[in-house]
Amino acid sequence: MSVQNQIKDYISSLPPIKQVEMQELHQLIIKALPKTKLWFKDGKNEEGKIVSNPNIGYGKYTIQYAKGSHRDFYQIGLSANTAGISVYIMGLQDKTYLSDTYGKKIGKAIVTGYCIKFKSIKDIHVDALMDAIRYGVESTK
């Protein structure tokens, strides 16, 4: 199954309100990052056990490990969960940047070193979220 179909199936499996919000965010991210690589992580490990919530990924970030090996991963992740929605911005060197820069202007959200969590899209300033996403992509090129 194609990544686009996996994403479509994932979003349509969510409760109706969350479907609408996830689809809106997905479209906004696609618009902000045209021609981006799409990922879908189903949240299962190699044994098929659920270890995390499913994630839609955008862009490509290479994680470098100490022994010289590396792994490709997404730069931006989008996931629905029981508490709301999480947006992951991977690879930021400064783990205080997101909270210092966007913590007060993004609205009703929890902002950590690489994650922005919120209950509903109506609780946040979407423009600030998109600025954070664009910053994350630009800073990890």
N, C-alpha and C positions, 0 to 999 in steps of 0.2 A: 504494500500500500504506500502511495506517495506521502511525503511529509505534509503537503497541503491537505490531503484527505485525512491524515491522522489529526491534524489541527482542527479541521472542520468537525470531525467526529468527537474530539475532546470537548470543544466548545458546545456542541449540541447536546452533550451528555450532562451539562451543568443545569442547575435550577434556572428557570426562565429569566429572572432578573440578572443573575450572574452571567448568563449567556449574552445578554444585551451588552453588559458592561465589558465583558472580555472581548466580544466582537468589536466594540467601539475602540478599545485600547489596541487591539491587534491591527485594525485598519489605520489608526493614528501612527503606530510604530512603522508599519509598512510604508506609509506616506513619508514619514520623516527619514526612513532609511531605504530608499528605493534600491532595487537590485541586491538587497542584503541576502545572505545565506539564511535559510530557514532551518530550524531544528525542531524535533519533537522528542522529548524524553518522557517515557511513560511512568517513570517513578519506580521501576522494578530493577532489581539487581540481576546478576547472571543466573541465579537460581530461580528467577521469576517471583521472588518475594518483593512485596511493596516496601520500599525504604524511604520514599518521599512522595510528595504530590507531583502529578504530571506537570511538565513545563514546556512552554513554547519558547524557543530560542531564536535570537536574531543576531546576525553578524558572526564573526569568527575571531576568537581570541586564543592564542597559543600559551598554554601554561608550561612554564619551564621548571623542571624539577632539579634538585641539587646534584644528582648524579649525571646530569646532562641529557636525560630523557625529557620528552615533552608530550603533551596531549592537546589536541584541539578541542575547544569548547565554545559555547556561545558567549557573546559579549553582554547581551541583554536577555534576561529571562522574564517570563510572565506566567504566573501561576495563580489559580483560584484555590482557596482553602476554606476551612470552616469559619475562620475569622474574617475573611474578606478576600483581598487580592494582594499579591506580593509582586513587586518588580525588582529584579536583581540586576545590579550593574557590576559586572565582573571586571577584575583586573586593576582596580584603582589602587595606586600606590599610597596615597594619602587617605588613611582610613577615617579621618575626621572631616574630609571635604564635603561629603554629602550632607551630613548633619549640620555642619557649620554654615553651609551655603544655602541649603534648601529646607532645613528643619523648621524654620519659622515661616517661610513663605509658601510652603506646599499645601498648607491647610491641616486638616485633622488626620495626621499620619504619624507613624513611628518610622524614623529615619535612622538607620544604623550605618556602619562603614560601607556596606554594599547592597543594602536592601531598603526599599520603601514599602511599608505595609499600610493598608488602609481598608476600612470596612466597605466603602462604596465610592464610586467615582464622583458622586455628588458631594463628597466630603473634602475633596482636594481641588487644588488649582491645577487643571490639566496642563496649562502652558508651562508651569513650573516643573511638572513631572517630565514633560517632553524636553525642556531645557536640560534637566539632569541626565536624561537618556542620551541626548546629543553630546553632552559633555563627556559622558562615559565612553562613547564610541570614539570621539576625537582623541581623548587622552590615552587610549589603549591601542592606537594605530601603530 
